[in-house]
């Protein structure tokens, strides 16, 4: 696997359990407050927030995000944010699977 695929896989694993995934915010802490996805206290993330959370500090998620955007646009005619907030967890997991395959 290349670096982009590894970042996508790490983000997918972070939100693979529905309890760790969320809608309408990038990330939330245990109290349910919106927070930075890379904050140590973050415990749930959206599809894009999870990607930001797994990136090394200071490194942009631009390259892996490109593949999420491409899958969301080509498969669902929308953005990764909309897939997350309108379609739900199952579709987010599918979007990640397709992005990982596309990034090969």
MOPAC internal coordinates of N, CA, C and O (Angstrom, degrees):
PM7 1SCF
backbone

  N    0.0000 0     0.00 0     0.00 0    0    0    0
  C    1.4611 1     0.00 0     0.00 0    1    0    0
  C    1.5170 1   109.49 1     0.00 0    2    1    0
  O    1.2310 1   120.98 1   -37.63 1    3    2    1
  N    1.3185 1   115.74 1   142.37 1    3    2    1
  C    1.4594 1   120.22 1   176.56 1    5    3    2
  C    1.5330 1   110.53 1   -86.88 1    6    5    3
  O    1.2310 1   120.47 1    -5.19 1    7    6    5
  N    1.3385 1   116.70 1   174.81 1    7    6    5
  C    1.4658 1   121.56 1  -175.76 1    9    7    6
  C    1.5291 1   112.84 1   -61.60 1   10    9    7
  O    1.2310 1   120.32 1   142.18 1   11   10    9
  N    1.3248 1   117.00 1   -37.82 1   11   10    9
  C    1.4609 1   120.67 1   179.56 1   13   11   10
  C    1.5294 1   109.82 1   -66.00 1   14   13   11
  O    1.2310 1   120.51 1   134.93 1   15   14   13
  N    1.3129 1   116.63 1   -45.07 1   15   14   13
  C    1.4651 1   120.22 1   178.22 1   17   15   14
  C    1.5237 1   110.93 1   -62.35 1   18   17   15
  O    1.2310 1   120.21 1   139.58 1   19   18   17
  N    1.3249 1   117.19 1   -40.42 1   19   18   17
  C    1.4660 1   120.32 1   179.58 1   21   19   18
  C    1.5279 1   111.43 1   -64.02 1   22   21   19
  O    1.2310 1   120.34 1   139.90 1   23   22   21
  N    1.3327 1   116.95 1   -40.10 1   23   22   21
  C    1.4670 1   120.29 1   177.59 1   25   23   22
  C    1.5287 1   110.39 1   -64.65 1   26   25   23
  O    1.2310 1   120.47 1   136.55 1   27   26   25
  N    1.3213 1   116.71 1   -43.45 1   27   26   25
  C    1.4664 1   120.52 1   178.72 1   29   27   26
  C    1.5292 1   111.04 1   -63.90 1   30   29   27
  O    1.2310 1   120.23 1   137.83 1   31   30   29
  N    1.3188 1   117.16 1   -42.17 1   31   30   29
  C    1.4590 1   120.62 1   179.16 1   33   31   30
  C    1.5239 1   111.19 1   -65.34 1   34   33   31
  O    1.2310 1   119.99 1   136.91 1   35   34   33
  N    1.3238 1   117.62 1   -43.09 1   35   34   33
  C    1.4657 1   120.89 1   178.72 1   37   35   34
  C    1.5226 1   111.04 1   -61.11 1   38   37   35
  O    1.2310 1   120.31 1   137.90 1   39   38   37
  N    1.3259 1   117.00 1   -42.10 1   39   38   37
  C    1.4623 1   120.69 1   178.64 1   41   39   38
  C    1.5268 1   110.89 1   -65.63 1   42   41   39
  O    1.2310 1   120.51 1   137.49 1   43   42   41
  N    1.3194 1   116.64 1   -42.51 1   43   42   41
  C    1.4628 1   120.44 1   178.51 1   45   43   42
  C    1.5257 1   110.54 1   -60.92 1   46   45   43
  O    1.2310 1   120.44 1   135.80 1   47   46   45
  N    1.3204 1   116.76 1   -44.20 1   47   46   45
  C    1.4622 1   120.00 1   179.98 1   49   47   46
  C    1.5265 1   111.84 1   -64.05 1   50   49   47
  O    1.2310 1   120.57 1   146.47 1   51   50   49
  N    1.3363 1   116.52 1   -33.53 1   51   50   49
  C    1.4590 1   121.13 1   179.44 1   53   51   50
  C    1.5276 1   111.60 1   -61.10 1   54   53   51
  O    1.2310 1   120.42 1   145.98 1   55   54   53
  N    1.3279 1   116.81 1   -34.02 1   55   54   53
  C    1.4712 1   120.70 1  -177.33 1   57   55   54
  C    1.5367 1   112.22 1  -114.72 1   58   57   55
  O    1.2310 1   120.45 1  -161.73 1   59   58   57
  N    1.3251 1   116.74 1    18.27 1   59   58   57
  C    1.4669 1   119.16 1  -176.65 1   61   59   58
  C    1.5265 1   112.58 1   -65.57 1   62   61   59
  O    1.2310 1   120.13 1   149.15 1   63   62   61
  N    1.3274 1   117.35 1   -30.85 1   63   62   61
  C    1.4641 1   120.51 1   173.49 1   65   63   62
  C    1.5236 1   108.11 1   -88.46 1   66   65   63
  O    1.2310 1   120.68 1   -48.36 1   67   66   65
  N    1.2911 1   116.31 1   131.64 1   67   66   65
  C    1.4683 1   120.69 1  -175.25 1   69   67   66
  C    1.5336 1   111.92 1   -57.26 1   70   69   67
  O    1.2310 1   120.34 1   149.86 1   71   70   69
  N    1.3241 1   116.96 1   -30.14 1   71   70   69
  C    1.4733 1   120.04 1  -179.53 1   73   71   70
  C    1.5303 1   112.41 1   -66.02 1   74   73   71
  O    1.2310 1   120.25 1   159.62 1   75   74   73
  N    1.3376 1   117.13 1   -20.38 1   75   74   73
  C    1.4654 1   121.81 1  -178.76 1   77   75   74
  C    1.5240 1   112.81 1   -97.57 1   78   77   75
  O    1.2310 1   120.84 1  -179.19 1   79   78   77
  N    1.3004 1   116.00 1     0.81 1   79   78   77
  C    1.4655 1   122.67 1  -177.26 1   81   79   78
  C    1.5254 1   108.74 1  -109.27 1   82   81   79
  O    1.2310 1   120.11 1   -28.73 1   83   82   81
  N    1.3205 1   117.39 1   151.27 1   83   82   81
  C    1.4655 1   119.98 1   177.79 1   85   83   82
  C    1.5156 1   111.52 1  -146.12 1   86   85   83
  O    1.2310 1   121.77 1    -9.51 1   87   86   85
  N    1.2993 1   114.22 1   170.49 1   87   86   85
  C    1.4595 1   122.72 1   177.00 1   89   87   86
  C    1.5219 1   108.69 1  -122.23 1   90   89   87
  O    1.2310 1   121.18 1   -23.93 1   91   90   89
  N    1.3261 1   115.34 1   156.07 1   91   90   89
  C    1.4672 1   123.86 1   172.55 1   93   91   90
  C    1.5273 1   115.90 1    76.94 1   94   93   91
  O    1.2310 1   118.78 1   173.38 1   95   94   93
  N    1.3116 1   119.94 1    -6.62 1   95   94   93
  C    1.4625 1   123.64 1   175.05 1   97   95   94
  C    1.5233 1   108.27 1  -141.78 1   98   97   95
  O    1.2310 1   120.82 1   -19.18 1   99   98   97
  N    1.3279 1   116.04 1   160.82 1   99   98   97
  C    1.4701 1   120.14 1   175.76 1  101   99   98
  C    1.5299 1   110.35 1   -73.57 1  102  101   99
  O    1.2310 1   121.04 1   137.89 1  103  102  101
  N    1.3533 1   115.62 1   -42.11 1  103  102  101
  C    1.4603 1   120.88 1  -179.09 1  105  103  102
  C    1.5231 1   109.50 1  -159.23 1  106  105  103
  O    1.2310 1   121.36 1   -21.83 1  107  106  105
  N    1.3188 1   115.00 1   158.17 1  107  106  105
  C    1.4687 1   121.39 1   175.30 1  109  107  106
  C    1.5178 1   108.93 1  -138.68 1  110  109  107
  O    1.2310 1   121.70 1   -27.08 1  111  110  109
  N    1.3343 1   114.36 1   152.92 1  111  110  109
  C    1.4594 1   119.83 1   176.13 1  113  111  110
  C    1.5336 1   109.40 1   -92.50 1  114  113  111
  O    1.2310 1   120.27 1     3.72 1  115  114  113
  N    1.3320 1   117.08 1  -176.28 1  115  114  113
  C    1.4663 1   120.76 1  -176.18 1  117  115  114
  C    1.5257 1   112.77 1   -63.87 1  118  117  115
  O    1.2310 1   120.20 1   155.38 1  119  118  117
  N    1.3209 1   117.22 1   -24.62 1  119  118  117
  C    1.4632 1   120.75 1   178.16 1  121  119  118
  C    1.5271 1   111.49 1   -82.26 1  122  121  119
  O    1.2310 1   120.35 1   175.98 1  123  122  121
  N    1.3295 1   116.94 1    -4.02 1  123  122  121
  C    1.4590 1   120.84 1  -179.96 1  125  123  122
  C    1.5052 1   114.68 1    87.48 1  126  125  123
  O    1.2310 1   120.60 1  -170.46 1  127  126  125
  N    1.3381 1   116.46 1     9.54 1  127  126  125
  C    1.4612 1   120.67 1   179.48 1  129  127  126
  C    1.5269 1   110.67 1   -86.22 1  130  129  127
  O    1.2310 1   120.93 1   -38.12 1  131  130  129
  N    1.3186 1   115.83 1   141.88 1  131  130  129
  C    1.4596 1   120.44 1   175.03 1  133  131  130
  C    1.5229 1   108.91 1   -61.44 1  134  133  131
  O    1.2310 1   120.88 1   -39.77 1  135  134  133
  N    1.3320 1   115.91 1   140.23 1  135  134  133
  C    1.4633 1   120.03 1  -179.22 1  137  135  134
  C    1.5219 1   110.00 1  -150.20 1  138  137  135
  O    1.2310 1   120.87 1    -7.03 1  139  138  137
  N    1.3145 1   115.94 1   172.97 1  139  138  137
  C    1.4609 1   121.76 1   175.93 1  141  139  138
  C    1.5315 1   108.14 1   -66.30 1  142  141  139
  O    1.2310 1   119.96 1   -44.68 1  143  142  141
  N    1.3249 1   117.68 1   135.32 1  143  142  141
  C    1.4633 1   119.90 1  -179.21 1  145  143  142
  C    1.5303 1   114.15 1   -59.06 1  146  145  143
  O    1.2310 1   119.89 1   153.87 1  147  146  145
  N    1.3356 1   117.81 1   -26.13 1  147  146  145
  C    1.4586 1   120.50 1  -179.22 1  149  147  146
  C    1.5256 1   112.89 1   -91.96 1  150  149  147
  O    1.2310 1   119.78 1  -178.89 1  151  150  149
  N    1.3198 1   118.03 1     1.11 1  151  150  149
  C    1.4568 1   121.74 1   178.15 1  153  151  150
  C    1.5251 1   109.64 1   -63.33 1  154  153  151
  O    1.2310 1   120.73 1   -43.47 1  155  154  153
  N    1.3182 1   116.22 1   136.53 1  155  154  153
  C    1.4700 1   120.25 1  -178.85 1  157  155  154
  C    1.5320 1   111.98 1   -58.15 1  158  157  155
  O    1.2310 1   120.06 1   150.16 1  159  158  157
  N    1.3146 1   117.50 1   -29.84 1  159  158  157
  C    1.4587 1   121.20 1  -178.55 1  161  159  158
  C    1.5190 1   114.97 1   -85.73 1  162  161  159
  O    1.2310 1   120.06 1   178.34 1  163  162  161
  N    1.3309 1   117.49 1    -1.66 1  163  162  161
  C    1.4707 1   119.99 1   178.52 1  165  163  162
  C    1.5279 1   108.87 1   -65.90 1  166  165  163
  O    1.2310 1   121.00 1   -41.55 1  167  166  165
  N    1.3310 1   115.70 1   138.45 1  167  166  165
  C    1.4678 1   118.73 1  -178.59 1  169  167  166
  C    1.5231 1   113.17 1  -132.65 1  170  169  167
  O    1.2310 1   120.09 1   175.50 1  171  170  169
  N    1.3244 1   117.44 1    -4.50 1  171  170  169
  C    1.4664 1   120.81 1   174.05 1  173  171  170
  C    1.5224 1   108.32 1  -148.95 1  174  173  171
  O    1.2310 1   121.71 1   -31.78 1  175  174  173
  N    1.3424 1   114.33 1   148.22 1  175  174  173
  C    1.4640 1   121.18 1  -172.60 1  177  175  174
  C    1.5156 1   110.76 1  -142.24 1  178  177  175
  O    1.2310 1   120.71 1   -24.76 1  179  178  177
  N    1.3373 1   116.25 1   155.24 1  179  178  177
  C    1.4590 1   120.89 1   169.17 1  181  179  178
  C    1.5278 1   107.51 1   -86.61 1  182  181  179
  O    1.2310 1   120.17 1    -0.70 1  183  182  181
  N    1.3116 1   117.29 1   179.30 1  183  182  181
  C    1.4572 1   121.70 1  -178.18 1  185  183  182
  C    1.5280 1   112.16 1   -56.97 1  186  185  183
  O    1.2310 1   119.99 1   136.80 1  187  186  185
  N    1.3096 1   117.63 1   -43.20 1  187  186  185
  C    1.4626 1   121.15 1  -178.49 1  189  187  186
  C    1.5235 1   110.93 1   -81.23 1  190  189  187
  O    1.2310 1   120.16 1   142.69 1  191  190  189
  N    1.3143 1   117.30 1   -37.31 1  191  190  189
  C    1.4646 1   120.70 1   177.24 1  193  191  190
  C    1.5199 1   111.60 1   -60.93 1  194  193  191
  O    1.2310 1   120.16 1   142.14 1  195  194  193
  N    1.3287 1   117.30 1   -37.86 1  195  194  193
  C    1.4707 1   121.05 1   178.05 1  197  195  194
  C    1.5180 1   110.42 1   -62.53 1  198  197  195
  O    1.2310 1   120.65 1   139.96 1  199  198  197
  N    1.3149 1   116.37 1   -40.04 1  199  198  197
  C    1.4619 1   120.51 1   178.74 1  201  199  198
  C    1.5267 1   110.07 1   -64.28 1  202  201  199
  O    1.2310 1   120.31 1   136.67 1  203  202  201
  N    1.3277 1   117.01 1   -43.33 1  203  202  201
  C    1.4637 1   120.61 1   177.54 1  205  203  202
  C    1.5288 1   110.80 1   -63.14 1  206  205  203
  O    1.2310 1   120.62 1   142.90 1  207  206  205
  N    1.3285 1   116.41 1   -37.10 1  207  206  205
  C    1.4630 1   121.07 1  -177.41 1  209  207  206
  C    1.5247 1   113.00 1   -64.80 1  210  209  207
  O    1.2310 1   119.81 1   146.77 1  211  210  209
  N    1.3052 1   117.97 1   -33.23 1  211  210  209
  C    1.4682 1   120.37 1  -175.74 1  213  211  210
  C    1.5320 1   113.60 1   -89.63 1  214  213  211
  O    1.2310 1   120.23 1   172.00 1  215  214  213
  N    1.3137 1   117.17 1    -8.00 1  215  214  213
  C    1.4576 1   119.99 1  -179.79 1  217  215  214
  C    1.5358 1   109.90 1   -76.03 1  218  217  215
  O    1.2310 1   120.24 1   -36.64 1  219  218  217
  N    1.3286 1   117.15 1   143.36 1  219  218  217
  C    1.4682 1   119.14 1   174.82 1  221  219  218
  C    1.5307 1   109.88 1   -58.80 1  222  221  219
  O    1.2310 1   119.85 1   -33.50 1  223  222  221
  N    1.3309 1   117.89 1   146.50 1  223  222  221
  C    1.4685 1   120.33 1  -179.93 1  225  223  222
  C    1.5279 1   111.38 1   -52.50 1  226  225  223
  O    1.2310 1   121.46 1   -46.69 1  227  226  225
  N    1.3038 1   114.82 1   133.31 1  227  226  225
  C    1.4567 1   121.22 1   178.71 1  229  227  226
  C    1.5200 1   114.68 1    83.67 1  230  229  227
  O    1.2310 1   120.21 1   172.88 1  231  230  229
  N    1.3338 1   117.20 1    -7.12 1  231  230  229
  C    1.4613 1   120.00 1   179.82 1  233  231  230
  C    1.5258 1   109.88 1   -97.01 1  234  233  231
  O    1.2310 1   120.78 1   -47.79 1  235  234  233
  N    1.3024 1   116.11 1   132.21 1  235  234  233
  C    1.4642 1   122.37 1  -178.28 1  237  235  234
  C    1.5332 1   111.07 1   -76.44 1  238  237  235
  O    1.2310 1   120.38 1   -37.62 1  239  238  237
  N    1.3317 1   116.88 1   142.38 1  239  238  237
  C    1.4609 1   120.07 1   174.67 1  241  239  238
  C    1.5261 1   112.45 1   -84.86 1  242  241  239
  O    1.2310 1   120.25 1  -162.67 1  243  242  241
  N    1.3281 1   117.12 1    17.33 1  243  242  241
  C    1.4599 1   121.95 1  -173.02 1  245  243  242
  C    1.5341 1   113.09 1   -53.63 1  246  245  243
  O    1.2310 1   119.81 1   129.92 1  247  246  245
  N    1.3260 1   117.96 1   -50.08 1  247  246  245
  C    1.4669 1   120.14 1  -176.18 1  249  247  246
  C    1.5263 1   112.43 1   -63.89 1  250  249  247
  O    1.2310 1   118.86 1   127.98 1  251  250  249
  N    1.3436 1   119.78 1   -52.02 1  251  250  249
  C    1.4634 1   117.71 1   178.63 1  253  251  250
  C    1.5367 1   112.72 1   -65.79 1  254  253  251
  O    1.2310 1   120.74 1   145.85 1  255  254  253
  N    1.3322 1   116.19 1   -34.15 1  255  254  253
  C    1.4629 1   119.53 1   178.65 1  257  255  254
  C    1.5250 1   111.08 1   -62.22 1  258  257  255
  O    1.2310 1   120.45 1   146.70 1  259  258  257
  N    1.3140 1   116.75 1   -33.30 1  259  258  257
  C    1.4688 1   120.97 1   177.62 1  261  259  258
  C    1.5321 1   110.59 1   -54.63 1  262  261  259
  O    1.2310 1   120.06 1   138.12 1  263  262  261
  N    1.3143 1   117.49 1   -41.88 1  263  262  261
  C    1.4695 1   120.78 1  -178.44 1  265  263  262
  C    1.5281 1   111.57 1   -71.65 1  266  265  263
  O    1.2310 1   119.88 1   143.25 1  267  266  265
  N    1.3267 1   117.84 1   -36.75 1  267  266  265
  C    1.4711 1   119.60 1   173.96 1  269  267  266
  C    1.5192 1   110.36 1   -63.14 1  270  269  267
  O    1.2310 1   120.84 1   136.73 1  271  270  269
  N    1.3377 1   116.00 1   -43.27 1  271  270  269
  C    1.4620 1   120.26 1   179.71 1  273  271  270
  C    1.5292 1   111.08 1   -62.80 1  274  273  271
  O    1.2310 1   120.92 1   138.56 1  275  274  273
  N    1.2961 1   115.85 1   -41.44 1  275  274  273
  C    1.4678 1   119.69 1  -178.95 1  277  275  274
  C    1.5352 1   111.28 1   -64.36 1  278  277  275
  O    1.2310 1   120.51 1   134.28 1  279  278  277
  N    1.3182 1   116.64 1   -45.72 1  279  278  277
  C    1.4704 1   120.03 1   178.40 1  281  279  278
  C    1.5257 1   110.28 1   -63.87 1  282  281  279
  O    1.2310 1   120.10 1   134.46 1  283  282  281
  N    1.3244 1   117.41 1   -45.54 1  283  282  281
  C    1.4669 1   120.60 1  -179.43 1  285  283  282
  C    1.5222 1   110.80 1   -59.84 1  286  285  283
  O    1.2310 1   120.56 1   137.26 1  287  286  285
  N    1.3193 1   116.53 1   -42.74 1  287  286  285
  C    1.4644 1   121.15 1  -178.89 1  289  287  286
  C    1.5309 1   111.34 1   -68.82 1  290  289  287
  O    1.2310 1   120.42 1   131.80 1  291  290  289
  N    1.3393 1   116.80 1   -48.20 1  291  290  289
  C    1.4628 1   120.34 1  -175.33 1  293  291  290
  C    1.5228 1   112.99 1   -74.91 1  294  293  291
  O    1.2310 1   119.97 1   145.04 1  295  294  293
  N    1.3071 1   117.66 1   -34.96 1  295  294  293
  C    1.4654 1   120.98 1  -175.34 1  297  295  294
  C    1.5329 1   112.39 1   -91.29 1  298  297  295
  O    1.2310 1   120.62 1   141.47 1  299  298  297
  N    1.3257 1   116.42 1   -38.53 1  299  298  297
  C    1.4680 1   120.51 1  -172.80 1  301  299  298
  C    1.5310 1   114.18 1  -119.68 1  302  301  299
  O    1.2310 1   120.01 1   179.53 1  303  302  301
  N    1.3269 1   117.59 1    -0.47 1  303  302  301
  C    1.4714 1   123.56 1   179.48 1  305  303  302
  C    1.5335 1   111.88 1    55.84 1  306  305  303
  O    1.2310 1   121.14 1  -138.28 1  307  306  305
  N    1.3272 1   115.43 1    41.72 1  307  306  305
  C    1.4542 1   120.55 1   179.98 1  309  307  306
  C    1.5185 1   109.54 1  -155.83 1  310  309  307
  O    1.2310 1   120.27 1    14.48 1  311  310  309
  N    1.3179 1   117.08 1  -165.52 1  311  310  309
  C    1.4602 1   123.07 1  -179.58 1  313  311  310
  C    1.5353 1   110.58 1  -101.94 1  314  313  311
  O    1.2310 1   119.93 1   -15.32 1  315  314  313
  N    1.3435 1   117.73 1   164.68 1  315  314  313
  C    1.4730 1   119.25 1   175.07 1  317  315  314
  C    1.5261 1   112.35 1   -59.11 1  318  317  315
  O    1.2310 1   120.52 1   147.25 1  319  318  317
  N    1.3321 1   116.61 1   -32.75 1  319  318  317
  C    1.4669 1   120.31 1   178.58 1  321  319  318
  C    1.5275 1   110.74 1   -62.40 1  322  321  319
  O    1.2310 1   120.76 1   136.30 1  323  322  321
  N    1.3222 1   116.15 1   -43.70 1  323  322  321
  C    1.4651 1   120.16 1   179.94 1  325  323  322
  C    1.5207 1   111.98 1   -70.29 1  326  325  323
  O    1.2310 1   120.08 1   141.98 1  327  326  325
  N    1.3283 1   117.45 1   -38.02 1  327  326  325
  C    1.4635 1   119.29 1   175.77 1  329  327  326
  C    1.5280 1   108.17 1   -58.34 1  330  329  327
  O    1.2310 1   120.68 1   135.49 1  331  330  329
  N    1.3246 1   116.31 1   -44.51 1  331  330  329
  C    1.4597 1   121.33 1   179.81 1  333  331  330
  C    1.5247 1   111.82 1   -62.26 1  334  333  331
  O    1.2310 1   120.51 1   129.03 1  335  334  333
  N    1.3211 1   116.62 1   -50.97 1  335  334  333
  C    1.4674 1   120.45 1  -171.05 1  337  335  334
  C    1.5270 1   114.55 1   -83.96 1  338  337  335
  O    1.2310 1   119.78 1   154.48 1  339  338  337
  N    1.3306 1   118.02 1   -25.52 1  339  338  337
  C    1.4664 1   120.05 1  -176.53 1  341  339  338
  C    1.5226 1   114.22 1  -106.25 1  342  341  339
  O    1.2310 1   120.09 1   147.44 1  343  342  341
  N    1.3331 1   117.43 1   -32.56 1  343  342  341
  C    1.4631 1   120.22 1  -174.42 1  345  343  342
  C    1.5236 1   113.24 1   -96.45 1  346  345  343
  O    1.2310 1   119.73 1   147.48 1  347  346  345
  N    1.3265 1   118.12 1   -32.52 1  347  346  345
  C    1.4531 1   121.09 1   175.14 1  349  347  346
  C    1.5184 1   115.90 1   103.78 1  350  349  347
  O    1.2310 1   121.78 1    -2.82 1  351  350  349
  N    1.3187 1   114.20 1   177.18 1  351  350  349
  C    1.4620 1   123.77 1  -171.82 1  353  351  350
  C    1.5226 1   113.19 1   -57.76 1  354  353  351
  O    1.2310 1   119.85 1   132.45 1  355  354  353
  N    1.3007 1   117.90 1   -47.55 1  355  354  353
  C    1.4683 1   121.06 1  -178.58 1  357  355  354
  C    1.5325 1   111.49 1   -56.58 1  358  357  355
  O    1.2310 1   120.54 1   138.45 1  359  358  357
  N    1.3176 1   116.57 1   -41.55 1  359  358  357
  C    1.4626 1   120.69 1   179.72 1  361  359  358
  C    1.5282 1   111.77 1   -71.69 1  362  361  359
  O    1.2310 1   120.49 1   147.16 1  363  362  361
  N    1.3275 1   116.67 1   -32.84 1  363  362  361
  C    1.4614 1   120.32 1   175.64 1  365  363  362
  C    1.5301 1   109.49 1   -63.13 1  366  365  363
  O    1.2310 1   120.45 1   136.48 1  367  366  365
  N    1.3241 1   116.75 1   -43.52 1  367  366  365
  C    1.4691 1   120.29 1   178.44 1  369  367  366
  C    1.5363 1   110.94 1   -62.12 1  370  369  367
  O    1.2310 1   120.39 1   138.63 1  371  370  369
  N    1.3162 1   116.85 1   -41.37 1  371  370  369
  C    1.4684 1   120.76 1   177.61 1  373  371  370
  C    1.5240 1   110.59 1   -65.13 1  374  373  371
  O    1.2310 1   120.48 1   138.81 1  375  374  373
  N    1.3287 1   116.69 1   -41.19 1  375  374  373
  C    1.4591 1   121.07 1   179.17 1  377  375  374
  C    1.5218 1   109.86 1   -60.16 1  378  377  375
  O    1.2310 1   120.48 1   136.18 1  379  378  377
  N    1.3218 1   116.69 1   -43.82 1  379  378  377
  C    1.4574 1   120.60 1   178.05 1  381  379  378
  C    1.5244 1   111.62 1   -63.64 1  382  381  379
  O    1.2310 1   119.95 1   135.13 1  383  382  381
  N    1.3270 1   117.71 1   -44.87 1  383  382  381
  C    1.4726 1   120.69 1   178.57 1  385  383  382
  C    1.5239 1   111.39 1   -56.98 1  386  385  383
  O    1.2310 1   120.82 1   135.04 1  387  386  385
  N    1.3125 1   116.03 1   -44.96 1  387  386  385
  C    1.4688 1   120.16 1  -179.08 1  389  387  386
  C    1.5238 1   111.41 1   -69.07 1  390  389  387
  O    1.2310 1   120.09 1   143.17 1  391  390  389
  N    1.3233 1   117.43 1   -36.83 1  391  390  389
  C    1.4671 1   120.83 1   178.06 1  393  391  390
  C    1.5238 1   110.60 1   -65.87 1  394  393  391
  O    1.2310 1   120.19 1   139.07 1  395  394  393
  N    1.3207 1   117.24 1   -40.93 1  395  394  393
  C    1.4705 1   120.94 1   178.38 1  397  395  394
  C    1.5292 1   109.95 1   -61.86 1  398  397  395
  O    1.2310 1   120.52 1   135.14 1  399  398  397
  N    1.3226 1   116.61 1   -44.86 1  399  398  397
  C    1.4625 1   120.51 1   179.16 1  401  399  398
  C    1.5390 1   111.12 1   -64.52 1  402  401  399
  O    1.2310 1   120.56 1   138.97 1  403  402  401
  N    1.3174 1   116.53 1   -41.03 1  403  402  401
  C    1.4585 1   121.53 1  -178.83 1  405  403  402
  C    1.5302 1   111.66 1   -66.27 1  406  405  403
  O    1.2310 1   120.46 1   147.96 1  407  406  405
  N    1.3178 1   116.73 1   -32.04 1  407  406  405
  C    1.4623 1   121.57 1  -177.39 1  409  407  406
  C    1.5348 1   113.19 1   -76.73 1  410  409  407
  O    1.2310 1   120.30 1   174.58 1  411  410  409
  N    1.3097 1   117.04 1    -5.42 1  411  410  409
  C    1.4800 1   120.63 1  -177.47 1  413  411  410
  C    1.5195 1   111.68 1   -64.88 1  414  413  411
  O    1.2310 1   120.10 1   180.00 1  415  414  413

